[in-house]
Amino acid sequence: MIEILSGIFLLLGTLFILLSAIGILKMPDLYTRMSATTKASTLGIGLVLIGTGIYWQDFGIASRAVAIIVFLFLTAPVAAHIIGRAAYFNKVPLWEKTKTDELGERRDTQQK
Amino acid sequence: MSFIEWAVQASVIIIGLSILIIFLRLVIGPGIEDRIVALDLLSANAIAFIAVYSIQKNTTTFLDVGIIVALLAFLGTVAFGYYLGRRQKHD
């Protein structure tokens, strides 16, 4: 029973990881690529690690899995923000169908 | 072959396939930012691969490696972002 639950978690997480890989290949510009990969890969790795923790049924393994999950959930948005901000000010082009660009409309960022 | 063995086998194959797809973006990526995003995602996939591999090989030692890889990936991405910002200032 535990093994079936763990296998379901593993397969769900793997599906999200595959989706993030397809997203980084198919999305049209850098910002949509980052949007696809950050969310999907964080969720996928969280599910895979939950499946691993359930499978071993051991406190040490579960605490390691939870530590990795918490660390990823804390750092993935920060890293994506840093890369996205640096890329925007380096004038990486937006997708031509982008509707809103709130950072570009602010006056204090236009001088840079 | 029980369900968990089948699931682990399928997970290893699919995560390996996604690592190959990300390598494609790492090679063709138009700018350096795309390559940094691809590297970040690559190390995230390495963590998931380590977790699944520890079930397949029936050893729990590899999960410590996952913590270290997560730390190093974050530090590497922050360092790359810092130098991207500096490059823009000096132009």
N, CA and C atoms of all chains as a GROMACS GRO file, in nm:
protein
  609
    1MET      N    1   0.084  -0.121   0.000
    1MET     CA    2   0.000   0.000   0.000
    1MET      C    3   0.088   0.126   0.000
    2ILE      N    4   0.187   0.128   0.094
    2ILE     CA    5   0.279   0.242   0.099
    2ILE      C    6   0.357   0.252  -0.032
    3GLU      N    7   0.396   0.136  -0.084
    3GLU     CA    8   0.476   0.138  -0.207
    3GLU      C    9   0.396   0.192  -0.324
    4ILE      N   10   0.266   0.158  -0.328
    4ILE     CA   11   0.182   0.209  -0.438
    4ILE      C   12   0.169   0.361  -0.428
    5LEU      N   13   0.148   0.411  -0.304
    5LEU     CA   14   0.138   0.556  -0.284
    5LEU      C   15   0.268   0.625  -0.327
    6SER      N   16   0.380   0.566  -0.285
    6SER     CA   17   0.510   0.624  -0.319
    6SER      C   18   0.532   0.625  -0.470
    7GLY      N   19   0.491   0.514  -0.536
    7GLY     CA   20   0.506   0.509  -0.682
    7GLY      C   21   0.422   0.612  -0.753
    8ILE      N   22   0.300   0.635  -0.699
    8ILE     CA   23   0.214   0.738  -0.761
    8ILE      C   24   0.277   0.875  -0.748
    9PHE      N   25   0.334   0.906  -0.628
    9PHE     CA   26   0.402   1.034  -0.610
    9PHE      C   27   0.519   1.048  -0.706
   10LEU      N   28   0.597   0.938  -0.720
   10LEU     CA   29   0.713   0.943  -0.810
   10LEU      C   30   0.670   0.972  -0.953
   11LEU      N   31   0.564   0.902  -0.999
   11LEU     CA   32   0.523   0.920  -1.138
   11LEU      C   33   0.467   1.060  -1.163
   12LEU      N   34   0.390   1.113  -1.064
   12LEU     CA   35   0.337   1.249  -1.079
   12LEU      C   36   0.450   1.351  -1.089
   13GLY      N   37   0.548   1.337  -0.997
   13GLY     CA   38   0.660   1.431  -0.999
   13GLY      C   39   0.737   1.422  -1.129
   14THR      N   40   0.757   1.299  -1.178
   14THR     CA   41   0.829   1.281  -1.304
   14THR      C   42   0.756   1.346  -1.420
   15LEU      N   43   0.621   1.336  -1.416
   15LEU     CA   44   0.543   1.400  -1.522
   15LEU      C   45   0.566   1.551  -1.523
   16PHE      N   46   0.567   1.613  -1.402
   16PHE     CA   47   0.589   1.757  -1.398
   16PHE      C   48   0.730   1.795  -1.443
   17ILE      N   49   0.827   1.709  -1.409
   17ILE     CA   50   0.964   1.738  -1.453
   17ILE      C   51   0.974   1.732  -1.606
   18LEU      N   52   0.906   1.632  -1.665
   18LEU     CA   53   0.906   1.623  -1.812
   18LEU      C   54   0.838   1.745  -1.874
   19LEU      N   55   0.728   1.790  -1.808
   19LEU     CA   56   0.658   1.910  -1.859
   19LEU      C   57   0.749   2.031  -1.855
   20SER      N   58   0.828   2.046  -1.748
   20SER     CA   59   0.916   2.162  -1.740
   20SER      C   60   1.025   2.154  -1.847
   21ALA      N   61   1.073   2.031  -1.876
   21ALA     CA   62   1.174   2.018  -1.981
   21ALA      C   63   1.117   2.054  -2.117
   22ILE      N   64   0.991   2.010  -2.143
   22ILE     CA   65   0.929   2.048  -2.270
   22ILE      C   66   0.906   2.198  -2.275
   23GLY      N   67   0.871   2.256  -2.158
   23GLY     CA   68   0.849   2.400  -2.153
   23GLY      C   69   0.974   2.480  -2.186
   24ILE      N   70   1.091   2.436  -2.135
   24ILE     CA   71   1.212   2.513  -2.163
   24ILE      C   72   1.251   2.499  -2.308
   25LEU      N   73   1.206   2.394  -2.376
   25LEU     CA   74   1.242   2.380  -2.518
   25LEU      C   75   1.145   2.456  -2.607
   26LYS      N   76   1.016   2.459  -2.573
   26LYS     CA   77   0.916   2.507  -2.668
   26LYS      C   78   0.871   2.650  -2.646
   27MET      N   79   0.896   2.708  -2.526
   27MET     CA   80   0.841   2.842  -2.500
   27MET      C   81   0.914   2.948  -2.582
   28PRO      N   82   0.846   3.058  -2.619
   28PRO     CA   83   0.903   3.149  -2.718
   28PRO      C   84   1.013   3.241  -2.669
   29ASP      N   85   1.011   3.290  -2.544
   29ASP     CA   86   1.119   3.379  -2.502
   29ASP      C   87   1.165   3.344  -2.361
   30LEU      N   88   1.266   3.416  -2.312
   30LEU     CA   89   1.332   3.378  -2.186
   30LEU      C   90   1.236   3.381  -2.068
   31TYR      N   91   1.147   3.482  -2.064
   31TYR     CA   92   1.066   3.501  -1.945
   31TYR      C   93   0.959   3.394  -1.934
   32THR      N   94   0.896   3.357  -2.046
   32THR     CA   95   0.798   3.248  -2.040
   32THR      C   96   0.868   3.116  -2.010
   33ARG      N   97   0.991   3.099  -2.061
   33ARG     CA   98   1.067   2.978  -2.029
   33ARG      C   99   1.092   2.968  -1.879
   34MET      N  100   1.132   3.081  -1.817
   34MET     CA  101   1.158   3.078  -1.675
   34MET      C  102   1.030   3.053  -1.597
   35SER      N  103   0.919   3.111  -1.645
   35SER     CA  104   0.791   3.087  -1.578
   35SER      C  105   0.755   2.939  -1.581
   36ALA      N  106   0.776   2.874  -1.697
   36ALA     CA  107   0.740   2.733  -1.707
   36ALA      C  108   0.832   2.647  -1.620
   37THR      N  109   0.963   2.672  -1.627
   37THR     CA  110   1.055   2.579  -1.562
   37THR      C  111   1.054   2.594  -1.411
   38THR      N  112   1.048   2.717  -1.359
   38THR     CA  113   1.059   2.734  -1.216
   38THR      C  114   0.945   2.665  -1.143
   39LYS      N  115   0.822   2.693  -1.189
   39LYS     CA  116   0.707   2.635  -1.118
   39LYS      C  117   0.702   2.485  -1.134
   40ALA      N  118   0.709   2.438  -1.259
   40ALA     CA  119   0.689   2.295  -1.282
   40ALA      C  120   0.800   2.212  -1.220
   41SER      N  121   0.925   2.259  -1.229
   41SER     CA  122   1.032   2.175  -1.175
   41SER      C  123   1.031   2.176  -1.023
   42THR      N  124   0.993   2.289  -0.960
   42THR     CA  125   0.985   2.289  -0.814
   42THR      C  126   0.879   2.192  -0.765
   43LEU      N  127   0.760   2.198  -0.830
   43LEU     CA  128   0.654   2.106  -0.791
   43LEU      C  129   0.694   1.960  -0.817
   44GLY      N  130   0.758   1.936  -0.931
   44GLY     CA  131   0.795   1.798  -0.965
   44GLY      C  132   0.898   1.742  -0.869
   45ILE      N  133   0.999   1.822  -0.834
   45ILE     CA  134   1.101   1.772  -0.742
   45ILE      C  135   1.043   1.752  -0.603
   46GLY      N  136   0.953   1.843  -0.563
   46GLY     CA  137   0.887   1.823  -0.434
   46GLY      C  138   0.811   1.692  -0.429
   47LEU      N  139   0.736   1.662  -0.536
   47LEU     CA  140   0.660   1.536  -0.537
   47LEU      C  141   0.752   1.414  -0.537
   48VAL      N  142   0.862   1.420  -0.615
   48VAL     CA  143   0.955   1.307  -0.619
   48VAL      C  144   1.017   1.284  -0.481
   49LEU      N  145   1.055   1.394  -0.413
   49LEU     CA  146   1.117   1.378  -0.282
   49LEU      C  147   1.017   1.329  -0.178
   50ILE      N  148   0.890   1.374  -0.188
   50ILE     CA  149   0.787   1.321  -0.098
   50ILE      C  150   0.771   1.170  -0.120
   51GLY      N  151   0.771   1.127  -0.246
   51GLY     CA  152   0.762   0.984  -0.276
   51GLY      C  153   0.879   0.907  -0.218
   52THR      N  154   1.000   0.965  -0.228
   52THR     CA  155   1.117   0.898  -0.170
   52THR      C  156   1.107   0.887  -0.019
   53GLY      N  157   1.064   0.997   0.046
   53GLY     CA  158   1.049   0.993   0.191
   53GLY      C  159   0.947   0.892   0.236
   54ILE      N  160   0.834   0.880   0.162
   54ILE     CA  161   0.732   0.782   0.198
   54ILE      C  162   0.786   0.640   0.180
   55TYR      N  163   0.864   0.618   0.072
   55TYR     CA  164   0.911   0.482   0.042
   55TYR      C  165   1.003   0.430   0.152
   56TRP      N  166   1.096   0.512   0.204
   56TRP     CA  167   1.193   0.461   0.300
   56TRP      C  168   1.133   0.446   0.439
   57GLN      N  169   1.032   0.527   0.475
   57GLN     CA  170   0.970   0.522   0.607
   57GLN      C  171   1.076   0.530   0.718
   58ASP      N  172   1.161   0.630   0.707
   58ASP     CA  173   1.269   0.646   0.804
   58ASP      C  174   1.279   0.794   0.837
   59PHE      N  175   1.298   0.825   0.965
   59PHE     CA  176   1.293   0.966   1.004
   59PHE      C  177   1.407   1.046   0.943
   60GLY      N  178   1.527   0.987   0.938
   60GLY     CA  179   1.642   1.059   0.882
   60GLY      C  180   1.622   1.093   0.736
   61ILE      N  181   1.573   0.994   0.659
   61ILE     CA  182   1.552   1.018   0.517
   61ILE      C  183   1.443   1.122   0.496
   62ALA      N  184   1.334   1.111   0.575
   62ALA     CA  185   1.224   1.206   0.559
   62ALA      C  186   1.270   1.347   0.592
   63SER      N  187   1.354   1.361   0.696
   63SER     CA  188   1.399   1.496   0.731
   63SER      C  189   1.491   1.552   0.623
   64ARG      N  190   1.574   1.465   0.561
   64ARG     CA  191   1.656   1.515   0.451
   64ARG      C  192   1.571   1.559   0.333
   65ALA      N  193   1.468   1.478   0.302
   65ALA     CA  194   1.379   1.513   0.190
   65ALA      C  195   1.309   1.646   0.219
   66VAL      N  196   1.260   1.663   0.342
   66VAL     CA  197   1.190   1.789   0.376
   66VAL      C  198   1.288   1.906   0.370
   67ALA      N  199   1.414   1.883   0.413
   67ALA     CA  200   1.512   1.992   0.406
   67ALA      C  201   1.536   2.035   0.261
   68ILE      N  202   1.550   1.937   0.170
   68ILE     CA  203   1.571   1.974   0.029
   68ILE      C  204   1.449   2.048  -0.025
   69ILE      N  205   1.328   1.999   0.011
   69ILE     CA  206   1.206   2.064  -0.041
   69ILE      C  207   1.197   2.208   0.007
   70VAL      N  208   1.219   2.230   0.138
   70VAL     CA  209   1.210   2.366   0.193
   70VAL      C  210   1.314   2.456   0.129
   71PHE      N  211   1.436   2.403   0.113
   71PHE     CA  212   1.542   2.485   0.053
   71PHE      C  213   1.508   2.521  -0.091
   72LEU      N  214   1.455   2.424  -0.167
   72LEU     CA  215   1.419   2.454  -0.307
   72LEU      C  216   1.306   2.556  -0.314
   73PHE      N  217   1.206   2.540  -0.226
   73PHE     CA  218   1.092   2.633  -0.230
   73PHE      C  219   1.136   2.772  -0.190
   74LEU      N  220   1.240   2.783  -0.106
   74LEU     CA  221   1.288   2.916  -0.068
   74LEU      C  222   1.373   2.977  -0.179
   75THR      N  223   1.458   2.897  -0.244
   75THR     CA  224   1.560   2.955  -0.332
   75THR      C  225   1.518   2.964  -0.478
   76ALA      N  226   1.428   2.879  -0.527
   76ALA     CA  227   1.395   2.882  -0.669
   76ALA      C  228   1.334   3.016  -0.712
   77PRO      N  229   1.238   3.076  -0.637
   77PRO     CA  230   1.188   3.206  -0.679
   77PRO      C  231   1.294   3.315  -0.672
   78VAL      N  232   1.382   3.309  -0.570
   78VAL     CA  233   1.486   3.412  -0.558
   78VAL      C  234   1.580   3.407  -0.678
   79ALA      N  235   1.623   3.285  -0.714
   79ALA     CA  236   1.714   3.271  -0.829
   79ALA      C  237   1.647   3.318  -0.957
   80ALA      N  238   1.518   3.280  -0.976
   80ALA     CA  239   1.448   3.321  -1.098
   80ALA      C  240   1.433   3.472  -1.103
   81HIS      N  241   1.408   3.535  -0.985
   81HIS     CA  242   1.395   3.680  -0.983
   81HIS      C  243   1.526   3.748  -1.022
   82ILE      N  244   1.637   3.697  -0.967
   82ILE     CA  245   1.767   3.759  -0.997
   82ILE      C  246   1.799   3.748  -1.145
   83ILE      N  247   1.780   3.629  -1.202
   83ILE     CA  248   1.811   3.611  -1.344
   83ILE      C  249   1.718   3.694  -1.431
   84GLY      N  250   1.588   3.696  -1.396
   84GLY     CA  251   1.493   3.771  -1.477
   84GLY      C  252   1.521   3.920  -1.475
   85ARG      N  253   1.556   3.974  -1.356
   85ARG     CA  254   1.584   4.117  -1.346
   85ARG      C  255   1.711   4.154  -1.424
   86ALA      N  256   1.816   4.071  -1.408
   86ALA     CA  257   1.939   4.099  -1.481
   86ALA      C  258   1.916   4.089  -1.631
   87ALA      N  259   1.836   3.992  -1.674
   87ALA     CA  260   1.810   3.976  -1.817
   87ALA      C  261   1.729   4.094  -1.870
   88TYR      N  262   1.632   4.143  -1.788
   88TYR     CA  263   1.551   4.255  -1.837
   88TYR      C  264   1.636   4.380  -1.856
   89PHE      N  265   1.726   4.407  -1.758
   89PHE     CA  266   1.807   4.528  -1.773
   89PHE      C  267   1.919   4.509  -1.874
   90ASN      N  268   1.951   4.384  -1.911
   90ASN     CA  269   2.042   4.362  -2.023
   90ASN      C  270   1.970   4.367  -2.157
   91LYS      N  271   1.838   4.399  -2.155
   91LYS     CA  272   1.757   4.414  -2.275
   91LYS      C  273   1.748   4.285  -2.356
   92VAL      N  274   1.722   4.176  -2.286
   92VAL     CA  275   1.682   4.054  -2.356
   92VAL      C  276   1.542   4.078  -2.411
   93PRO      N  277   1.518   4.053  -2.541
   93PRO     CA  278   1.389   4.092  -2.601
   93PRO      C  279   1.273   4.013  -2.544
   94LEU      N  280   1.159   4.084  -2.529
   94LEU     CA  281   1.034   4.018  -2.491
   94LEU      C  282   0.976   3.949  -2.614
   95TRP      N  283   0.881   3.858  -2.589
   95TRP     CA  284   0.809   3.795  -2.699
   95TRP      C  285   0.725   3.901  -2.769
   96GLU      N  286   0.710   3.892  -2.903
   96GLU     CA  287   0.640   4.001  -2.973
   96GLU      C  288   0.492   4.008  -2.939
   97LYS      N  289   0.434   3.902  -2.882
   97LYS     CA  290   0.293   3.906  -2.845
   97LYS      C  291   0.271   3.944  -2.699
   98THR      N  292   0.376   3.992  -2.631
   98THR     CA  293   0.360   4.032  -2.491
   98THR      C  294   0.268   4.152  -2.481
   99LYS      N  295   0.167   4.143  -2.390
   99LYS     CA  296   0.068   4.250  -2.380
   99LYS      C  297   0.112   4.358  -2.282
  100THR      N  298   0.152   4.320  -2.160
  100THR     CA  299   0.184   4.421  -2.059
  100THR      C  300   0.330   4.409  -2.020
  101ASP      N  301   0.391   4.526  -1.994
  101ASP     CA  302   0.531   4.532  -1.951
  101ASP      C  303   0.537   4.636  -1.841
  102GLU      N  304   0.500   4.597  -1.719
  102GLU     CA  305   0.484   4.696  -1.612
  102GLU      C  306   0.617   4.756  -1.571
  103LEU      N  307   0.724   4.678  -1.578
  103LEU     CA  308   0.855   4.732  -1.540
  103LEU      C  309   0.901   4.837  -1.639
  104GLY      N  310   0.870   4.819  -1.769
  104GLY     CA  311   0.911   4.915  -1.869
  104GLY      C  312   0.830   5.043  -1.866
  105GLU      N  313   0.707   5.038  -1.808
  105GLU     CA  314   0.626   5.158  -1.804
  105GLU      C  315   0.663   5.252  -1.690
  106ARG      N  316   0.737   5.202  -1.592
  106ARG     CA  317   0.776   5.290  -1.480
  106ARG      C  318   0.882   5.386  -1.526
  107ARG      N  319   0.871   5.511  -1.478
  107ARG     CA  320   0.963   5.612  -1.528
  107ARG      C  321   1.105   5.592  -1.472
  108ASP      N  322   1.114   5.546  -1.345
  108ASP     CA  323   1.247   5.538  -1.283
  108ASP      C  324   1.329   5.422  -1.338
  109THR      N  325   1.271   5.330  -1.412
  109THR     CA  326   1.351   5.223  -1.471
  109THR      C  327   1.386   5.251  -1.616
  110GLN      N  328   1.326   5.358  -1.674
  110GLN     CA  329   1.349   5.380  -1.816
  110GLN      C  330   1.486   5.441  -1.842
  111GLN      N  331   1.541   5.511  -1.743
  111GLN     CA  332   1.670   5.574  -1.767
  111GLN      C  333   1.781   5.471  -1.780
  112LYS      N  334   1.764   5.353  -1.717
  112LYS     CA  335   1.875   5.257  -1.712
  112LYS      C  336   1.893   5.191  -1.848
  113MET      N  337   0.740  -0.823  -1.158
  113MET     CA  338   0.784  -0.685  -1.137
  113MET      C  339   0.671  -0.606  -1.071
  114SER      N  340   0.697  -0.556  -0.952
  114SER     CA  341   0.590  -0.489  -0.878
  114SER      C  342   0.573  -0.346  -0.930
  115PHE      N  343   0.469  -0.281  -0.878
  115PHE     CA  344   0.436  -0.148  -0.928
  115PHE      C  345   0.547  -0.046  -0.897
  116ILE      N  346   0.605  -0.058  -0.776
  116ILE     CA  347   0.707   0.042  -0.740
  116ILE      C  348   0.833   0.027  -0.826
  117GLU      N  349   0.869  -0.097  -0.857
  117GLU     CA  350   0.986  -0.117  -0.944
  117GLU      C  351   0.959  -0.058  -1.082
  118TRP      N  352   0.837  -0.083  -1.132
  118TRP     CA  353   0.802  -0.029  -1.263
  118TRP      C  354   0.804   0.124  -1.262
  119ALA      N  355   0.747   0.181  -1.151
  119ALA     CA  356   0.742   0.328  -1.142
  119ALA      C  357   0.882   0.387  -1.136
  120VAL      N  358   0.971   0.323  -1.059
  120VAL     CA  359   1.108   0.376  -1.047
  120VAL      C  360   1.180   0.367  -1.181
  121GLN      N  361   1.160   0.254  -1.250
  121GLN     CA  362   1.224   0.237  -1.381
  121GLN      C  363   1.176   0.345  -1.479
  122ALA      N  364   1.043   0.366  -1.482
  122ALA     CA  365   0.988   0.468  -1.572
  122ALA      C  366   1.037   0.606  -1.535
  123SER      N  367   1.047   0.635  -1.402
  123SER     CA  368   1.092   0.768  -1.359
  123SER      C  369   1.235   0.794  -1.401
  124VAL      N  370   1.322   0.692  -1.386
  124VAL     CA  371   1.462   0.711  -1.425
  124VAL      C  372   1.471   0.741  -1.574
  125ILE      N  373   1.393   0.666  -1.655
  125ILE     CA  374   1.401   0.688  -1.800
  125ILE      C  375   1.350   0.827  -1.836
  126ILE      N  376   1.236   0.868  -1.776
  126ILE     CA  377   1.175   0.996  -1.816
  126ILE      C  378   1.260   1.113  -1.767
  127ILE      N  379   1.318   1.101  -1.645
  127ILE     CA  380   1.403   1.212  -1.598
  127ILE      C  381   1.529   1.222  -1.684
  128GLY      N  382   1.583   1.107  -1.725
  128GLY     CA  383   1.698   1.111  -1.816
  128GLY      C  384   1.663   1.176  -1.948
  129LEU      N  385   1.542   1.146  -1.998
  129LEU     CA  386   1.495   1.209  -2.123
  129LEU      C  387   1.484   1.360  -2.107
  130SER      N  388   1.430   1.405  -1.989
  130SER     CA  389   1.418   1.550  -1.971
  130SER      C  390   1.555   1.615  -1.960
  131ILE      N  391   1.653   1.545  -1.901
  131ILE     CA  392   1.788   1.602  -1.895
  131ILE      C  393   1.844   1.619  -2.036
  132LEU      N  394   1.815   1.523  -2.123
  132LEU     CA  395   1.860   1.536  -2.263
  132LEU      C  396   1.795   1.657  -2.330
  133ILE      N  397   1.664   1.675  -2.306
  133ILE     CA  398   1.594   1.789  -2.368
  133ILE      C  399   1.652   1.921  -2.319
  134ILE      N  400   1.685   1.926  -2.186
  134ILE     CA  401   1.741   2.051  -2.132
  134ILE      C  402   1.879   2.077  -2.190
  135PHE      N  403   1.956   1.971  -2.216
  135PHE     CA  404   2.086   1.988  -2.279
  135PHE      C  405   2.072   2.051  -2.418
  136LEU      N  406   1.962   2.014  -2.487
  136LEU     CA  407   1.936   2.074  -2.619
  136LEU      C  408   1.923   2.226  -2.606
  137ARG      N  409   1.846   2.271  -2.504
  137ARG     CA  410   1.831   2.416  -2.484
  137ARG      C  411   1.963   2.478  -2.441
  138LEU      N  412   2.042   2.402  -2.363
  138LEU     CA  413   2.173   2.454  -2.320
  138LEU      C  414   2.264   2.476  -2.440
  139VAL      N  415   2.251   2.392  -2.542
  139VAL     CA  416   2.336   2.407  -2.660
  139VAL      C  417   2.284   2.518  -2.752
  140ILE      N  418   2.152   2.520  -2.780
  140ILE     CA  419   2.102   2.613  -2.882
  140ILE      C  420   2.064   2.748  -2.823
  141GLY      N  421   2.054   2.759  -2.688
  141GLY     CA  422   1.999   2.880  -2.626
  141GLY      C  423   2.055   3.008  -2.682
  142PRO      N  424   1.973   3.104  -2.726
  142PRO     CA  425   2.026   3.220  -2.798
  142PRO      C  426   2.117   3.307  -2.712
  143GLY      N  427   2.082   3.331  -2.587
  143GLY     CA  428   2.165   3.420  -2.506
  143GLY      C  429   2.223   3.347  -2.387
  144ILE      N  430   2.307   3.419  -2.311
  144ILE     CA  431   2.369   3.355  -2.195
  144ILE      C  432   2.265   3.333  -2.085
  145GLU      N  433   2.158   3.416  -2.082
  145GLU     CA  434   2.056   3.398  -1.979
  145GLU      C  435   1.982   3.266  -1.995
  146ASP      N  436   1.954   3.230  -2.122
  146ASP     CA  437   1.888   3.102  -2.146
  146ASP      C  438   1.973   2.987  -2.096
  147ARG      N  439   2.104   2.999  -2.114
  147ARG     CA  440   2.192   2.890  -2.072
  147ARG      C  441   2.198   2.882  -1.920
  148ILE      N  442   2.191   2.999  -1.852
  148ILE     CA  443   2.192   2.995  -1.705
  148ILE      C  444   2.066   2.929  -1.653
  149VAL      N  445   1.950   2.964  -1.714
  149VAL     CA  446   1.825   2.900  -1.672
  149VAL      C  447   1.830   2.750  -1.696
  150ALA      N  448   1.889   2.710  -1.810
  150ALA     CA  449   1.899   2.567  -1.840
  150ALA      C  450   1.990   2.496  -1.740
  151LEU      N  451   2.100   2.560  -1.699
  151LEU     CA  452   2.190   2.499  -1.600
  151LEU      C  453   2.119   2.482  -1.466
  152ASP      N  454   2.042   2.586  -1.427
  152ASP     CA  455   1.969   2.579  -1.301
  152ASP      C  456   1.871   2.462  -1.302
  153LEU      N  457   1.797   2.450  -1.414
  153LEU     CA  458   1.700   2.342  -1.426
  153LEU      C  459   1.770   2.206  -1.430
  154LEU      N  460   1.888   2.204  -1.489
  154LEU     CA  461   1.964   2.079  -1.499
  154LEU      C  462   2.002   2.028  -1.360
  155SER      N  463   2.048   2.119  -1.272
  155SER     CA  464   2.086   2.073  -1.138
  155SER      C  465   1.962   2.033  -1.059
  156ALA      N  466   1.848   2.100  -1.083
  156ALA     CA  467   1.725   2.058  -1.017
  156ALA      C  468   1.687   1.917  -1.059
  157ASN      N  469   1.702   1.888  -1.189
  157ASN     CA  470   1.672   1.753  -1.236
  157ASN      C  471   1.770   1.652  -1.180
  158ALA      N  472   1.895   1.695  -1.155
  158ALA     CA  473   1.991   1.603  -1.095
  158ALA      C  474   1.947   1.563  -0.955
  159ILE      N  475   1.886   1.657  -0.880
  159ILE     CA  476   1.838   1.622  -0.746
  159ILE      C  477   1.729   1.515  -0.754
  160ALA      N  478   1.634   1.535  -0.847
  160ALA     CA  479   1.527   1.436  -0.863
  160ALA      C  480   1.584   1.302  -0.906
  161PHE      N  481   1.683   1.304  -0.995
  161PHE     CA  482   1.745   1.180  -1.041
  161PHE      C  483   1.812   1.108  -0.926
  162ILE      N  484   1.880   1.184  -0.838
  162ILE     CA  485   1.947   1.124  -0.723
  162ILE      C  486   1.845   1.056  -0.632
  163ALA      N  487   1.731   1.123  -0.610
  163ALA     CA  488   1.629   1.066  -0.521
  163ALA      C  489   1.576   0.935  -0.576
  164VAL      N  490   1.544   0.933  -0.708
  164VAL     CA  491   1.490   0.811  -0.767
  164VAL      C  492   1.597   0.701  -0.771
  165TYR      N  493   1.720   0.741  -0.798
  165TYR     CA  494   1.830   0.644  -0.807
  165TYR      C  495   1.856   0.578  -0.673
  166SER      N  496   1.835   0.655  -0.561
  166SER     CA  497   1.856   0.596  -0.430
  166SER      C  498   1.753   0.486  -0.403
  167ILE      N  499   1.632   0.499  -0.459
  167ILE     CA  500   1.535   0.389  -0.444
  167ILE      C  501   1.577   0.271  -0.530
  168GLN      N  502   1.624   0.301  -0.652
  168GLN     CA  503   1.656   0.192  -0.744
  168GLN      C  504   1.774   0.109  -0.694
  169LYS      N  505   1.875   0.177  -0.639
  169LYS     CA  506   1.994   0.105  -0.594
  169LYS      C  507   1.986   0.063  -0.448
  170ASN      N  508   1.878   0.097  -0.379
  170ASN     CA  509   1.853   0.053  -0.241
  170ASN      C  510   1.959   0.104  -0.143
  171THR      N  511   2.011   0.224  -0.168
  171THR     CA  512   2.100   0.288  -0.072
  171THR      C  513   2.048   0.427  -0.041
  172THR      N  514   2.068   0.474   0.081
  172THR     CA  515   2.015   0.605   0.119
  172THR      C  516   2.124   0.712   0.125
  173THR      N  517   2.246   0.675   0.089
  173THR     CA  518   2.358   0.770   0.104
  173THR      C  519   2.346   0.887   0.008
  174PHE      N  520   2.281   0.866  -0.107
  174PHE     CA  521   2.283   0.967  -0.212
  174PHE      C  522   2.203   1.091  -0.179
  175LEU      N  523   2.110   1.081  -0.080
  175LEU     CA  524   2.025   1.197  -0.053
  175LEU      C  525   2.105   1.314   0.004
  176ASP      N  526   2.215   1.284   0.073
  176ASP     CA  527   2.302   1.393   0.120
  176ASP      C  528   2.359   1.471   0.002
  177VAL      N  529   2.392   1.397  -0.104
  177VAL     CA  530   2.443   1.463  -0.223
  177VAL      C  531   2.339   1.560  -0.279
  178GLY      N  532   2.212   1.522  -0.267
  178GLY     CA  533   2.105   1.610  -0.316
  178GLY      C  534   2.105   1.744  -0.246
  179ILE      N  535   2.126   1.744  -0.113
  179ILE     CA  536   2.129   1.870  -0.038
  179ILE      C  537   2.243   1.958  -0.090
  180ILE      N  538   2.361   1.896  -0.111
  180ILE     CA  539   2.476   1.974  -0.157
  180ILE      C  540   2.451   2.029  -0.297
  181VAL      N  541   2.391   1.948  -0.384
  181VAL     CA  542   2.365   1.995  -0.521
  181VAL      C  543   2.268   2.112  -0.519
  182ALA      N  544   2.165   2.104  -0.431
  182ALA     CA  545   2.069   2.215  -0.423
  182ALA      C  546   2.138   2.343  -0.379
  183LEU      N  547   2.226   2.333  -0.278
  183LEU     CA  548   2.301   2.450  -0.230
  183LEU      C  549   2.387   2.510  -0.341
  184LEU      N  550   2.465   2.422  -0.407
  184LEU     CA  551   2.558   2.472  -0.508
  184LEU      C  552   2.485   2.533  -0.627
  185ALA      N  553   2.369   2.475  -0.663
  185ALA     CA  554   2.294   2.529  -0.776
  185ALA      C  555   2.247   2.670  -0.746
  186PHE      N  556   2.197   2.691  -0.623
  186PHE     CA  557   2.149   2.825  -0.587
  186PHE      C  558   2.265   2.925  -0.586
  187LEU      N  559   2.378   2.884  -0.526
  187LEU     CA  560   2.491   2.977  -0.521
  187LEU      C  561   2.541   3.011  -0.661
  188GLY      N  562   2.548   2.910  -0.748
  188GLY     CA  563   2.592   2.934  -0.885
  188GLY      C  564   2.501   3.029  -0.960
  189THR      N  565   2.369   3.010  -0.944
  189THR     CA  566   2.276   3.097  -1.015
  189THR      C  567   2.287   3.241  -0.965
  190VAL      N  568   2.301   3.257  -0.831
  190VAL     CA  569   2.313   3.393  -0.776
  190VAL      C  570   2.441   3.460  -0.826
  191ALA      N  571   2.550   3.382  -0.834
  191ALA     CA  572   2.675   3.440  -0.882
  191ALA      C  573   2.663   3.480  -1.028
  192PHE      N  574   2.601   3.395  -1.110
  192PHE     CA  575   2.581   3.431  -1.251
  192PHE      C  576   2.497   3.557  -1.264
  193GLY      N  577   2.390   3.567  -1.183
  193GLY     CA  578   2.304   3.685  -1.190
  193GLY      C  579   2.378   3.811  -1.149
  194TYR      N  580   2.464   3.798  -1.046
  194TYR     CA  581   2.542   3.913  -1.001
  194TYR      C  582   2.634   3.964  -1.112
  195TYR      N  583   2.701   3.871  -1.180
  195TYR     CA  584   2.792   3.916  -1.285
  195TYR      C  585   2.718   3.967  -1.408
  196LEU      N  586   2.596   3.914  -1.434
  196LEU     CA  587   2.515   3.973  -1.541
  196LEU      C  588   2.482   4.117  -1.510
  197GLY      N  589   2.445   4.147  -1.384
  197GLY     CA  590   2.414   4.284  -1.346
  197GLY      C  591   2.535   4.376  -1.359
  198ARG      N  592   2.652   4.328  -1.320
  198ARG     CA  593   2.773   4.410  -1.331
  198ARG      C  594   2.809   4.439  -1.476
  199ARG      N  595   2.786   4.339  -1.564
  199ARG     CA  596   2.820   4.360  -1.704
  199ARG      C  597   2.736   4.472  -1.763
  200GLN      N  598   2.606   4.476  -1.720
  200GLN     CA  599   2.519   4.580  -1.773
  200GLN      C  600   2.562   4.717  -1.724
  201LYS      N  601   2.617   4.727  -1.599
  201LYS     CA  602   2.657   4.856  -1.547
  201LYS      C  603   2.779   4.911  -1.621
  202HIS      N  604   2.871   4.821  -1.660
  202HIS     CA  605   2.997   4.868  -1.717
  202HIS      C  606   2.987   4.903  -1.864
  203ASP      N  607   2.880   4.862  -1.930
  203ASP     CA  608   2.869   4.892  -2.074
  203ASP      C  609   2.847   5.040  -2.099
   0.00000   0.00000   0.00000
